[in-house]
Amino acid sequence: MLSACLGYLFGQRALSGVSSPVTGAGRASPSREVRDPRTVPLLNEAEVIAAAEASLRPSPTPTPLFTPAPTPVATPTPRLSPELAAAPSPTPRPATPSPPPPRPRQQDGVPAPPAPTPPPPPLPIAAGGQVSMQVLSVRREGSQVVLNVAMQNNSAETVRFLYSFLNITDDNGRSINALTQGLPGELPPNSQVFQGTIRIPASSLAGSRSLSLSLADYPSRRHRVGASGIPVPP
């Protein structure tokens, strides 16, 4: 018994400087508390998903407080060579009127033909009542002077003419014989326009400058047409 007590004392003194290793399993954290799992609150699944999507969504681009004005682009100015820069700018010239056509010249003693004369405008003929006659043109054809004539009957009755009673006088009071062609002897009521010619020998118009026409229907003589001052072509 005595030997056992002495062995214990010697062994205790020998192991007085030796300590066992410290491990975390045997020591509890002073800040950790053991709680009942039934009292721990559960997280909301919808809130967790919304927070995850918010963290993954890119941050919105901040809206600028003002929009900078566009920078104007300067138009390049063309550069000219010294020769072109020193050259004077052209001055516009007024349009030059075209010269009149030259007149035909006389050759070998033969007189030049006269310039063509434009046809005169149609000459109105005074209408007797509702029957009318109009001279459309006057021209010279060889040895004749030709008058183109148009006639129309706008009355309600048929009108007859005998062109042998056509009275033609010149400005000197001379009676002139003529030949009519194409003019109808009867003009039906409300009829269309009929055209014909009056041919006068040019020899009978020597010294005449204008003509006068006069014609009445036959036999009633209720409709009369006439005109004066018809120019004679040269």
C-alpha beads as a LAMMPS data file, in Angstrom:
LAMMPS data file: protein, C-alpha beads

234 atoms
233 bonds

1 atom types
1 bond types

-500.0 500.0 xlo xhi
-500.0 500.0 ylo yhi
-500.0 500.0 zlo zhi

Masses

1 110.0

Atoms # bond

1 1 1 0.000 0.000 0.000
2 1 1 2.720 2.347 0.795
3 1 1 4.534 1.563 -2.398
4 1 1 1.418 2.350 -4.414
5 1 1 1.028 5.763 -2.821
6 1 1 4.652 6.583 -3.418
7 1 1 4.380 5.498 -7.065
8 1 1 1.338 7.762 -7.563
9 1 1 3.095 10.768 -6.058
10 1 1 6.234 10.259 -8.157
11 1 1 4.154 9.804 -11.283
12 1 1 2.070 12.931 -10.573
13 1 1 5.229 14.972 -10.125
14 1 1 6.666 13.602 -13.352
15 1 1 3.559 14.509 -15.326
16 1 1 3.040 17.895 -13.725
17 1 1 4.406 19.778 -16.804
18 1 1 2.605 17.710 -19.395
19 1 1 -0.908 18.749 -20.533
20 1 1 -3.292 17.091 -22.938
21 1 1 -3.903 18.691 -26.404
22 1 1 -6.808 21.081 -26.660
23 1 1 -9.427 20.148 -29.281
24 1 1 -12.509 22.061 -30.479
25 1 1 -14.734 19.098 -29.919
26 1 1 -14.510 19.357 -26.239
27 1 1 -14.863 23.140 -26.073
28 1 1 -17.993 24.964 -27.072
29 1 1 -18.031 28.524 -28.460
30 1 1 -19.210 30.922 -25.888
31 1 1 -21.226 32.814 -28.584
32 1 1 -22.978 29.720 -29.961
33 1 1 -26.264 28.918 -28.430
34 1 1 -28.072 25.717 -28.831
35 1 1 -31.602 26.440 -29.991
36 1 1 -34.528 24.214 -30.524
37 1 1 -34.928 23.568 -34.325
38 1 1 -38.651 23.884 -33.930
39 1 1 -38.263 27.558 -32.959
40 1 1 -36.032 28.565 -35.988
41 1 1 -38.116 30.647 -38.565
42 1 1 -38.222 29.336 -42.196
43 1 1 -37.262 31.583 -45.167
44 1 1 -39.877 32.637 -47.798
45 1 1 -39.088 30.924 -51.144
46 1 1 -40.589 33.789 -53.266
47 1 1 -38.457 36.383 -51.467
48 1 1 -35.307 34.292 -51.980
49 1 1 -36.007 33.946 -55.736
50 1 1 -36.787 37.697 -56.104
51 1 1 -33.551 38.619 -54.293
52 1 1 -31.550 36.254 -56.574
53 1 1 -33.093 37.733 -59.745
54 1 1 -32.431 41.280 -58.503
55 1 1 -28.774 40.437 -57.921
56 1 1 -28.444 38.922 -61.426
57 1 1 -30.282 41.776 -63.242
58 1 1 -27.883 44.409 -64.728
59 1 1 -28.069 47.841 -63.247
60 1 1 -30.105 50.351 -65.309
61 1 1 -28.285 52.937 -67.394
62 1 1 -28.592 56.340 -65.733
63 1 1 -30.560 58.917 -67.743
64 1 1 -28.409 61.949 -68.668
65 1 1 -29.567 65.220 -67.281
66 1 1 -29.177 66.977 -70.685
67 1 1 -28.577 65.946 -74.297
68 1 1 -25.483 67.471 -75.854
69 1 1 -26.087 69.433 -79.074
70 1 1 -24.742 67.789 -82.246
71 1 1 -21.413 69.100 -83.311
72 1 1 -21.747 70.894 -86.710
73 1 1 -19.668 69.385 -89.462
74 1 1 -17.727 72.002 -91.322
75 1 1 -18.104 71.872 -95.110
76 1 1 -14.719 71.719 -96.742
77 1 1 -13.977 74.747 -98.865
78 1 1 -12.668 73.826 -102.313
79 1 1 -9.189 75.001 -102.910
80 1 1 -8.311 76.476 -106.251
81 1 1 -4.972 76.585 -107.896
82 1 1 -3.311 80.002 -108.027
83 1 1 -4.062 80.235 -111.748
84 1 1 -7.802 79.586 -111.291
85 1 1 -8.051 81.839 -108.232
86 1 1 -6.511 84.742 -110.122
87 1 1 -8.732 84.262 -113.205
88 1 1 -11.690 86.734 -113.397
89 1 1 -15.233 85.344 -113.156
90 1 1 -17.134 85.222 -116.449
91 1 1 -19.649 88.010 -117.053
92 1 1 -23.029 86.932 -118.519
93 1 1 -23.717 88.403 -121.928
94 1 1 -27.159 89.444 -123.104
95 1 1 -28.793 87.225 -125.682
96 1 1 -28.177 88.436 -129.206
97 1 1 -31.353 88.593 -131.300
98 1 1 -31.253 86.427 -134.374
99 1 1 -30.886 88.462 -137.577
100 1 1 -33.807 88.539 -140.002
101 1 1 -33.594 86.161 -142.957
102 1 1 -31.712 87.685 -145.895
103 1 1 -33.714 88.984 -148.790
104 1 1 -33.247 87.335 -152.174
105 1 1 -30.773 89.230 -154.342
106 1 1 -31.253 90.159 -157.940
107 1 1 -29.062 88.100 -160.263
108 1 1 -28.227 88.707 -163.921
109 1 1 -30.810 91.456 -164.245
110 1 1 -33.683 89.133 -163.228
111 1 1 -35.844 90.721 -160.477
112 1 1 -36.026 88.732 -157.300
113 1 1 -39.393 87.125 -156.523
114 1 1 -41.427 88.964 -153.886
115 1 1 -41.474 87.600 -150.367
116 1 1 -44.504 85.379 -149.611
117 1 1 -47.416 87.292 -148.116
118 1 1 -49.161 85.626 -145.149
119 1 1 -52.834 84.897 -145.778
120 1 1 -55.213 87.493 -144.364
121 1 1 -57.460 86.528 -141.447
122 1 1 -61.035 85.403 -142.162
123 1 1 -63.330 88.344 -142.947
124 1 1 -66.757 88.319 -141.346
125 1 1 -69.727 88.843 -143.649
126 1 1 -72.815 90.580 -142.318
127 1 1 -75.685 88.092 -141.948
128 1 1 -79.174 88.870 -143.207
129 1 1 -81.528 87.601 -140.535
130 1 1 -80.540 84.026 -139.687
131 1 1 -78.652 83.305 -142.905
132 1 1 -74.908 83.976 -142.826
133 1 1 -71.959 84.039 -145.198
134 1 1 -68.271 84.342 -144.299
135 1 1 -65.134 84.844 -146.394
136 1 1 -62.529 82.455 -144.993
137 1 1 -59.557 83.553 -147.121
138 1 1 -58.534 85.521 -150.199
139 1 1 -55.651 84.396 -152.400
140 1 1 -54.305 84.709 -155.917
141 1 1 -54.067 81.615 -158.092
142 1 1 -52.397 82.357 -161.417
143 1 1 -54.688 84.705 -163.322
144 1 1 -57.539 84.476 -160.770
145 1 1 -58.358 85.841 -157.344
146 1 1 -60.070 83.154 -155.273
147 1 1 -62.340 83.803 -152.288
148 1 1 -63.115 80.859 -149.995
149 1 1 -66.674 81.299 -148.729
150 1 1 -68.795 79.510 -146.064
151 1 1 -72.609 79.736 -145.796
152 1 1 -75.121 78.527 -143.220
153 1 1 -78.900 78.732 -142.737
154 1 1 -80.033 78.907 -139.106
155 1 1 -83.670 79.771 -139.896
156 1 1 -86.656 77.393 -139.778
157 1 1 -87.248 77.481 -143.552
158 1 1 -85.338 76.533 -146.675
159 1 1 -83.499 79.437 -148.326
160 1 1 -82.705 79.441 -152.074
161 1 1 -80.025 81.465 -153.837
162 1 1 -79.279 82.229 -157.458
163 1 1 -75.596 83.095 -157.588
164 1 1 -76.037 84.739 -160.929
165 1 1 -77.511 87.617 -158.894
166 1 1 -74.323 87.891 -156.802
167 1 1 -73.275 91.540 -156.978
168 1 1 -69.502 92.220 -156.717
169 1 1 -68.105 95.775 -156.948
170 1 1 -64.653 97.218 -156.279
171 1 1 -63.686 100.398 -154.438
172 1 1 -63.973 102.321 -157.736
173 1 1 -67.655 101.353 -158.118
174 1 1 -67.034 98.963 -161.036
175 1 1 -69.124 95.786 -161.291
176 1 1 -67.004 92.630 -161.340
177 1 1 -68.012 89.317 -162.940
178 1 1 -67.314 86.158 -160.943
179 1 1 -67.829 82.387 -161.013
180 1 1 -69.074 80.465 -157.958
181 1 1 -68.179 76.822 -157.288
182 1 1 -69.353 74.426 -154.569
183 1 1 -72.012 76.678 -153.039
184 1 1 -75.449 74.996 -152.788
185 1 1 -78.524 76.446 -154.483
186 1 1 -80.658 75.600 -151.420
187 1 1 -79.753 75.903 -147.783
188 1 1 -81.936 73.591 -145.649
189 1 1 -83.234 74.873 -142.295
190 1 1 -80.939 74.552 -139.308
191 1 1 -78.308 73.229 -141.663
192 1 1 -74.619 72.627 -141.416
193 1 1 -71.945 74.881 -142.883
194 1 1 -71.432 74.687 -146.666
195 1 1 -68.201 75.878 -148.266
196 1 1 -67.386 76.981 -151.795
197 1 1 -65.289 79.423 -153.805
198 1 1 -65.804 82.632 -155.750
199 1 1 -63.311 83.041 -158.624
200 1 1 -62.666 86.470 -160.142
201 1 1 -60.378 87.145 -163.159
202 1 1 -57.344 89.076 -161.944
203 1 1 -57.404 91.219 -165.095
204 1 1 -60.778 92.681 -164.062
205 1 1 -59.291 93.800 -160.744
206 1 1 -56.596 96.062 -162.196
207 1 1 -56.454 99.173 -160.037
208 1 1 -58.824 97.656 -157.421
209 1 1 -57.857 97.633 -153.779
210 1 1 -60.982 96.189 -152.135
211 1 1 -64.196 94.382 -153.036
212 1 1 -67.809 94.350 -151.827
213 1 1 -70.296 91.449 -151.991
214 1 1 -74.097 91.527 -151.947
215 1 1 -76.522 88.609 -152.363
216 1 1 -80.248 88.111 -151.645
217 1 1 -82.292 84.901 -151.613
218 1 1 -84.624 84.080 -154.506
219 1 1 -87.430 84.731 -155.050
220 1 1 -88.617 86.171 -151.704
221 1 1 -85.563 88.385 -151.175
222 1 1 -86.189 88.364 -147.460
223 1 1 -82.655 87.256 -146.600
224 1 1 -79.704 89.338 -147.723
225 1 1 -76.015 88.962 -146.954
226 1 1 -73.257 91.370 -147.879
227 1 1 -69.868 92.758 -146.932
228 1 1 -67.406 95.428 -147.994
229 1 1 -63.722 96.166 -147.623
230 1 1 -62.462 92.706 -148.776
231 1 1 -58.785 93.355 -149.664
232 1 1 -57.525 92.424 -153.115
233 1 1 -54.230 90.491 -152.912
234 1 1 -51.328 92.008 -154.877

Bonds

1 1 1 2
2 1 2 3
3 1 3 4
4 1 4 5
5 1 5 6
6 1 6 7
7 1 7 8
8 1 8 9
9 1 9 10
10 1 10 11
11 1 11 12
12 1 12 13
13 1 13 14
14 1 14 15
15 1 15 16
16 1 16 17
17 1 17 18
18 1 18 19
19 1 19 20
20 1 20 21
21 1 21 22
22 1 22 23
23 1 23 24
24 1 24 25
25 1 25 26
26 1 26 27
27 1 27 28
28 1 28 29
29 1 29 30
30 1 30 31
31 1 31 32
32 1 32 33
33 1 33 34
34 1 34 35
35 1 35 36
36 1 36 37
37 1 37 38
38 1 38 39
39 1 39 40
40 1 40 41
41 1 41 42
42 1 42 43
43 1 43 44
44 1 44 45
45 1 45 46
46 1 46 47
47 1 47 48
48 1 48 49
49 1 49 50
50 1 50 51
51 1 51 52
52 1 52 53
53 1 53 54
54 1 54 55
55 1 55 56
56 1 56 57
57 1 57 58
58 1 58 59
59 1 59 60
60 1 60 61
61 1 61 62
62 1 62 63
63 1 63 64
64 1 64 65
65 1 65 66
66 1 66 67
67 1 67 68
68 1 68 69
69 1 69 70
70 1 70 71
71 1 71 72
72 1 72 73
73 1 73 74
74 1 74 75
75 1 75 76
76 1 76 77
77 1 77 78
78 1 78 79
79 1 79 80
80 1 80 81
81 1 81 82
82 1 82 83
83 1 83 84
84 1 84 85
85 1 85 86
86 1 86 87
87 1 87 88
88 1 88 89
89 1 89 90
90 1 90 91
91 1 91 92
92 1 92 93
93 1 93 94
94 1 94 95
95 1 95 96
96 1 96 97
97 1 97 98
98 1 98 99
99 1 99 100
100 1 100 101
101 1 101 102
102 1 102 103
103 1 103 104
104 1 104 105
105 1 105 106
106 1 106 107
107 1 107 108
108 1 108 109
109 1 109 110
110 1 110 111
111 1 111 112
112 1 112 113
113 1 113 114
114 1 114 115
115 1 115 116
116 1 116 117
117 1 117 118
118 1 118 119
119 1 119 120
120 1 120 121
121 1 121 122
122 1 122 123
123 1 123 124
124 1 124 125
125 1 125 126
126 1 126 127
127 1 127 128
128 1 128 129
129 1 129 130
130 1 130 131
131 1 131 132
132 1 132 133
133 1 133 134
134 1 134 135
135 1 135 136
136 1 136 137
137 1 137 138
138 1 138 139
139 1 139 140
140 1 140 141
141 1 141 142
142 1 142 143
143 1 143 144
144 1 144 145
145 1 145 146
146 1 146 147
147 1 147 148
148 1 148 149
149 1 149 150
150 1 150 151
151 1 151 152
152 1 152 153
153 1 153 154
154 1 154 155
155 1 155 156
156 1 156 157
157 1 157 158
158 1 158 159
159 1 159 160
160 1 160 161
161 1 161 162
162 1 162 163
163 1 163 164
164 1 164 165
165 1 165 166
166 1 166 167
167 1 167 168
168 1 168 169
169 1 169 170
170 1 170 171
171 1 171 172
172 1 172 173
173 1 173 174
174 1 174 175
175 1 175 176
176 1 176 177
177 1 177 178
178 1 178 179
179 1 179 180
180 1 180 181
181 1 181 182
182 1 182 183
183 1 183 184
184 1 184 185
185 1 185 186
186 1 186 187
187 1 187 188
188 1 188 189
189 1 189 190
190 1 190 191
191 1 191 192
192 1 192 193
193 1 193 194
194 1 194 195
195 1 195 196
196 1 196 197
197 1 197 198
198 1 198 199
199 1 199 200
200 1 200 201
201 1 201 202
202 1 202 203
203 1 203 204
204 1 204 205
205 1 205 206
206 1 206 207
207 1 207 208
208 1 208 209
209 1 209 210
210 1 210 211
211 1 211 212
212 1 212 213
213 1 213 214
214 1 214 215
215 1 215 216
216 1 216 217
217 1 217 218
218 1 218 219
219 1 219 220
220 1 220 221
221 1 221 222
222 1 222 223
223 1 223 224
224 1 224 225
225 1 225 226
226 1 226 227
227 1 227 228
228 1 228 229
229 1 229 230
230 1 230 231
231 1 231 232
232 1 232 233
233 1 233 234
